[in-house]
């Protein structure tokens, strides 16, 4: 089955077609990343478990490492909570100017 998928991916690349890769196709890419490396029309759609396996195979980092060291809790918070606009300082009141 994977041999047929490998041929289908290569034919799609040769024709310049878009590829959407999910499930078993991601396992194929995990084992042979050269199938889609550099191909800008390949779209991968991993779930969290597939993403973890791809990270381990391609980047050599685990999802835990990425979460702890790259997406720190503060950076996650900053992405979820919009920043407040800075308030302009109020001009001094007339009472303060008279004194």
N, C-alpha and C positions, 0 to 999 in steps of 0.2 A: 504494500500500500504506500509506504513512504517513498519507494522508488518512483511510483506514478506521480506523487505529489511533487517530488523533486523535478521531474520532467515538466510538469505543468507550470511550476514556478519559473523554470528557465524559459519555456515557450512564451509565457506572459512577459517576462523581461525583454526577450528578443523582439516582441511585438510592441513594446513600450506601453503596455497596459498597466492599469492600477491593480494592486494586489491588496486584499484585505485578509490578514492572517490571524487565525484564532485557533484555540484548542490544540489539536494535534499538529497543525502547521507550526505553532510556536515551539513545540517540542522539537520539530525538525530544525527550526532556526537555532534553537538552543544548542543542538548538537553540531550544526554546521552553519555558523553565522555568515559565512561567505556567500550563501545563497542570496541574501538580500543586502549585504554590506554595500553602502554607497548608492543603493537604488532608491531614489527619492520618491518613487511612486508606490512604495510598500508601506502599508498601514498595518500596524500591529495593535491588537485589541486584547491585551492580557487582563485577566482578573488579578487579584492581589497575590494568589499563590503562583500563578504563571509569571507575574512580574518579579517575584522573589527569585524564582529559578533562573529567569533571564539575567537578572542582576548578578547572581552567583556565577553564571556561565560567562557573561560578557564583561562585566565590570569587576568581578571578583570581590564584590561587597555584598553583604546581606542587607535586606530591607531594614533590619534593626540598626545596622551601622548608619545607613542613610538617615533614618529617622532621628537617631541620637546626635549625629554629628553635622548633618547638613540642614535638616528641618527641625531645628531646636524648638522646644515648646514656645519660646518667645516669637520665633519667626512664624510659626503656625498661628499664634494669636494675632500677630500683626496682619496676616493675610485674611483672617476672619473678621476682625473688628476694624471698621474704617476709622481713620484718624479724624479727629475733630478739627475744624478750621480754627486757625489761631485768631483770637479776638484782637481787634485794634484797641489800643489803649484809649481810654476816655480823655477828652481834653479837660484840663483843670476847671473846676467850677468857679463861679465868680466870687464865692466866699473865700476861696484860697488865694485869689488874686488880690483881694482888698487888704489882706493882712500883712 
